[in-house]
Amino acid sequence: MKFAINDFFGVDYEAQKRESIRAKQPSHNYVIQYIANKLNDLEKEIEVRKTVIRQIKQLKQLRVESDYHDIEIGFERSTKALSYANNIRSYVTANFNL
C-alpha cells in the first residue's frame, strides 16, 4: 500500500512517514486512511469503496491479532486473509495503474 501511495499518488516514503507522525497515527493507520480517502475521490461505486476499505481494515485486524495477541489464526481465517489480500492487490493494481 505504501508503494501504491508512492508510485500512483507521488507521496514518497519519507513524506508518508512525516505525515503519519504529524497526524499522530501509526503508519499502518495513516496508509489505510490515505487509501480510504483516495478511494472516496476515485471510485464511483460506493459498494466497491466500502468493500475494499472493509477488507483492508479486516486484514489489518487479522494481522494485529496474529502478531500481538495469543489468538490462533486457523485455516479458515488465514484463507480469508489471503482472499482479502488478493482482492486488495488486484483492485490496487487494476485501478492505480501499478
Residue, then its C-alpha position, 0 to 999 in steps of 0.5 A: m500500500k505504501f508503494a501504491i501511495n508512492d508510485f500512483f499518488g507521488v507521496d514518497y516514503e519519507a513524506q508518508k512517514r512525516e505525515s503519519i507522525r504529524a497526524k499522530q497515527p501509526s503508519h499502518n493507520y495513516v496508509i489505510q486512511y490515505i487509501a480510504n480517502k483516495l478511494n472516496d475521490l476515485e471510485k464511483e461505486i460506493e459498494v466497491r469503496k466500502t468493500v475494499i476499505r472493509q477488507i483492508k481494515q479486516l486484514k489489518q485486524l487479522r494481522v494485529e491479532s496474529d502478531y500481538h495477541d495469543i489468538e490462533i489464526g486457523f485455516e479458515r481465517s488465514t484463507k480469508a486473509l489471503s482472499y482479502a489480500n488478493n482482492i486488495r492487490s488486484y483492485v490496487t493494481a487494476n485501478f492505480n495503474l501499478 
